Amino acid sequence: MNLRCIIVDDEPLAREGLERLVRETGFLELLAQCGSAMEANQVLATQPVDLMFLDIQMPRMRGLDFLRTLTKKPLVIVTTAFPDYALEGFELQVLDYLLKPITPERFLQAVNRARASAAAGAQERTDAGATVRNEPEEAAYFFIKANNGFEKIYYDDLLFVEAAQNYCALHTRRGKLLTLSTIHALEEQLPAQRFIRVQKSYIVSIDKITSVSPTEVTLDGLKIPVSKSYRDELLALVDQNLLRK
């Protein structure tokens, strides 16, 4: 599967270096080089793009701020000299985060992931009887900062989130992970169609709920308290038959 890509970076030398790597990779087709977010927006509006190499620090609009404006996003590989934005990038579900100077080995690893992700999305649409188009599907995971790095959490593995003082515990099928974050920040990050707040200190996976009462929910054999302020929304889900039995 070939991927149509664009490079978005305000530095000409950085664009040239990426262009060389793209042209040396047989399955990448370079559509355009853009020196700003506004130029990239024009390209995205006029032709299909599978993959975008996106710099962070650019004049007028940061790369990640530009990414937030897009309603239909291609796969995104961030290219930057600044490691401090990794968590913000992963919260926006970028595919990979390449630190400059970018080595050919690291570049190839990232674009191979992009090709595999695009191919998986195309296969799933074929299996569902949809028209095959090289459009990336919404990521099935997110990243949190934990264990002196970034941990990938699959939505399907996450049971519930528990707030404790100035950090949160994410309870997954593989164990518990602690992250320095507020529960409100995690609630904003988690998809509302898959997770629901049931108490000021708990967010639970809707799919994992096996029973509901006015005071608690049960999931994976665990009982989680439900507060009055969140009860109506939870019971509305029951009434709409959105909870799996």
C-alpha positions as CSV (number, residue, x, y, z in Angstrom):
1,M,0.0,0.0,0.0
2,N,1.4,3.4,-1.0
3,L,0.8,6.4,1.2
4,R,0.3,9.9,-0.1
5,C,2.1,12.3,2.2
6,I,2.9,16.0,2.9
7,I,5.7,17.6,4.8
8,V,4.8,20.6,7.1
9,D,7.8,22.5,8.5
10,D,8.9,26.1,8.4
11,E,12.6,25.3,8.1
12,P,13.8,24.7,4.4
13,L,16.7,22.4,5.5
14,A,14.4,20.2,7.6
15,R,12.0,19.9,4.7
16,E,14.8,18.9,2.3
17,G,16.1,16.3,4.7
18,L,12.6,14.8,5.1
19,E,12.1,14.9,1.4
20,R,15.2,12.8,0.8
21,L,14.0,10.2,3.3
22,V,10.5,10.1,1.7
23,R,11.8,9.7,-1.8
24,E,14.1,6.9,-0.7
25,T,11.1,5.0,0.7
26,G,9.3,3.2,-2.1
27,F,5.8,3.2,-0.7
28,L,5.7,7.0,0.0
29,E,4.4,9.5,-2.5
30,L,5.3,13.1,-1.7
31,L,2.4,15.4,-2.7
32,A,3.7,18.7,-1.3
33,Q,6.1,20.6,1.0
34,C,4.5,23.2,3.2
35,G,6.2,26.0,5.1
36,S,3.2,26.8,7.4
37,A,0.0,25.4,8.8
38,M,-2.0,27.6,6.4
39,E,-0.3,26.1,3.3
40,A,-0.9,22.6,4.7
41,N,-4.6,23.4,5.2
42,Q,-4.9,24.3,1.5
43,V,-3.4,21.0,0.5
44,L,-5.6,19.0,2.8
45,A,-8.6,20.8,1.5
46,T,-7.9,20.0,-2.2
47,Q,-6.5,16.5,-2.3
48,P,-6.5,13.3,-0.2
49,V,-3.6,12.9,2.1
50,D,-2.8,9.7,3.9
51,L,0.2,10.8,6.1
52,M,1.4,14.2,7.3
53,F,4.9,14.9,8.7
54,L,4.2,17.8,11.1
55,D,6.6,20.1,12.8
56,I,5.5,21.7,16.1
57,Q,7.3,25.0,16.4
58,M,6.2,27.1,13.4
59,P,5.3,30.8,13.1
60,R,1.7,32.0,13.5
61,M,0.4,28.6,14.4
62,R,2.0,25.6,16.2
63,G,1.7,22.3,14.5
64,L,-0.3,20.7,17.3
65,D,-2.7,23.7,17.4
66,F,-3.2,23.2,13.7
67,L,-3.9,19.5,14.2
68,R,-6.7,20.5,16.7
69,T,-8.4,22.5,14.0
70,L,-8.8,19.5,11.6
71,T,-12.0,17.7,11.5
72,K,-10.7,15.0,9.2
73,K,-7.1,14.1,10.0
74,P,-4.6,12.0,8.1
75,L,-2.1,9.8,9.9
76,V,0.3,12.2,11.6
77,I,4.0,11.8,12.5
78,V,5.4,14.7,14.5
79,T,8.9,15.9,13.7
80,T,10.5,18.2,16.2
81,A,13.6,19.2,18.1
82,F,11.6,19.5,21.3
83,P,10.8,16.4,23.4
84,D,8.6,18.2,25.9
85,Y,5.5,18.0,23.6
86,A,5.4,14.2,23.4
87,L,2.5,13.8,25.8
88,E,0.5,16.6,24.1
89,G,1.1,14.9,20.7
90,F,0.0,11.5,21.9
91,E,-3.1,13.0,23.5
92,L,-4.0,14.1,19.9
93,Q,-3.4,10.5,18.8
94,V,-0.4,11.2,16.6
95,L,1.1,8.0,15.2
96,D,4.7,8.7,16.1
97,Y,7.0,11.4,17.5
98,L,10.3,11.8,15.8
99,L,13.0,13.9,17.4
100,K,15.4,15.9,15.1
101,P,17.9,15.1,13.8
102,I,15.9,12.2,12.4
103,T,17.9,9.0,11.6
104,P,17.0,6.9,8.6
105,E,16.4,3.9,10.9
106,R,13.9,5.8,13.1
107,F,12.2,7.3,10.1
108,L,11.7,3.9,8.5
109,Q,10.3,2.5,11.8
110,A,7.7,5.3,11.9
111,V,6.6,5.1,8.3
112,N,6.3,1.3,8.5
113,R,4.0,1.8,11.4
114,A,2.0,4.3,9.3
115,R,1.7,1.8,6.4
116,A,0.6,-1.0,8.8
117,S,-2.0,1.3,10.4
118,A,-3.4,2.4,7.0
119,A,-3.5,-1.2,5.8
120,A,-5.3,-2.4,8.9
121,G,-7.9,0.4,8.5
122,A,-8.5,-0.5,4.9
123,Q,-8.9,-4.2,5.7
124,E,-11.4,-3.5,8.5
125,R,-13.5,-1.4,6.1
126,T,-13.3,-4.2,3.5
127,D,-14.5,-6.7,6.1
128,A,-17.4,-4.4,7.0
129,G,-18.4,-4.2,3.3
130,A,-17.4,-0.5,3.0
131,T,-15.7,1.1,0.1
132,V,-12.0,0.8,0.5
133,R,-10.4,4.2,0.9
134,N,-6.9,5.0,2.3
135,E,-8.3,7.0,5.2
136,P,-6.9,6.3,8.8
137,E,-9.4,5.2,11.4
138,E,-9.6,6.6,14.8
139,A,-6.9,5.3,17.1
140,A,-7.9,2.5,19.5
141,Y,-5.4,3.7,22.2
142,F,-3.9,6.7,23.9
143,F,-0.7,7.5,25.8
144,I,-0.2,8.5,29.4
145,K,3.0,9.7,31.1
146,A,4.0,6.9,33.5
147,N,7.0,4.9,34.7
148,N,9.4,7.7,33.5
149,G,8.1,7.5,30.0
150,F,4.9,7.1,28.0
151,E,2.7,4.1,28.2
152,K,0.2,3.0,25.5
153,I,-3.2,2.2,26.9
154,Y,-5.8,0.5,24.7
155,Y,-9.4,1.6,25.3
156,D,-10.4,-2.1,25.3
157,D,-8.0,-2.9,28.1
158,L,-9.0,0.0,30.4
159,L,-11.5,-1.0,33.1
160,F,-11.8,2.2,35.1
161,V,-9.9,5.4,36.3
162,E,-9.6,6.2,39.9
163,A,-8.5,9.7,41.2
164,A,-6.2,9.9,44.2
165,Q,-4.9,13.3,45.4
166,N,-2.9,14.8,42.6
167,Y,-2.6,11.7,40.4
168,C,-4.8,9.0,38.8
169,A,-4.7,5.3,38.8
170,L,-5.7,3.6,35.5
171,H,-6.9,0.0,36.2
172,T,-6.4,-2.2,33.1
173,R,-6.6,-5.9,32.4
174,R,-2.8,-5.9,32.6
175,G,-2.5,-4.1,35.9
176,K,-2.5,-0.6,37.4
177,L,-0.7,2.4,36.1
178,L,-0.2,5.7,38.0
179,T,-0.1,9.0,36.1
180,L,0.3,12.6,37.3
181,S,-3.0,13.9,36.0
182,T,-6.4,15.1,37.1
183,I,-9.4,13.0,36.5
184,H,-11.0,15.9,34.7
185,A,-8.1,15.9,32.2
186,L,-8.5,12.2,31.6
187,E,-12.3,12.6,31.2
188,E,-11.7,15.1,28.5
189,Q,-9.2,12.7,26.8
190,L,-11.4,9.5,26.9
191,P,-14.1,9.1,24.2
192,A,-17.5,9.8,25.8
193,Q,-19.2,7.0,23.9
194,R,-16.9,4.5,25.6
195,F,-16.4,5.9,29.2
196,I,-18.7,7.5,31.7
197,R,-18.0,9.4,35.0
198,V,-20.0,7.7,37.8
199,Q,-18.5,9.5,40.8
200,K,-16.1,12.5,41.4
201,S,-13.2,10.0,41.7
202,Y,-14.2,7.3,39.1
203,I,-14.6,6.9,35.4
204,V,-15.6,3.5,34.1
205,S,-15.6,1.7,30.8
206,I,-19.2,1.4,29.6
207,D,-18.6,-1.9,27.8
208,K,-17.2,-3.5,31.0
209,I,-20.2,-2.8,33.2
210,T,-22.1,-6.0,34.0
211,S,-24.7,-4.6,36.5
212,V,-26.0,-1.3,37.7
213,S,-27.8,-0.2,40.9
214,P,-28.7,3.3,42.1
215,T,-25.6,3.3,44.3
216,E,-23.0,1.2,42.4
217,V,-21.9,-0.4,39.2
218,T,-20.1,-3.8,38.8
219,L,-17.4,-4.5,36.3
220,D,-14.9,-7.3,36.1
221,G,-16.1,-8.4,39.6
222,L,-15.4,-5.0,41.1
223,K,-18.0,-2.7,42.6
224,I,-17.6,1.1,41.9
225,P,-19.7,3.6,43.8
226,V,-22.1,5.9,42.0
227,S,-22.9,9.3,43.3
228,K,-26.2,11.2,43.1
229,S,-24.8,13.8,40.7
230,Y,-23.9,11.3,38.1
231,R,-26.7,8.7,38.6
232,D,-29.2,10.2,36.2
233,E,-26.8,10.1,33.2
234,L,-25.8,6.5,34.1
235,L,-29.5,5.3,34.4
236,A,-30.2,7.1,31.1
237,L,-27.8,4.8,29.4
238,V,-29.6,1.8,30.9
239,D,-32.9,3.1,29.6
240,Q,-31.4,3.5,26.1
241,N,-30.0,-0.1,26.2
242,L,-26.5,1.2,25.6
243,L,-25.0,-0.9,28.3
244,R,-24.0,-4.4,27.2
245,K,-25.6,-7.2,29.2
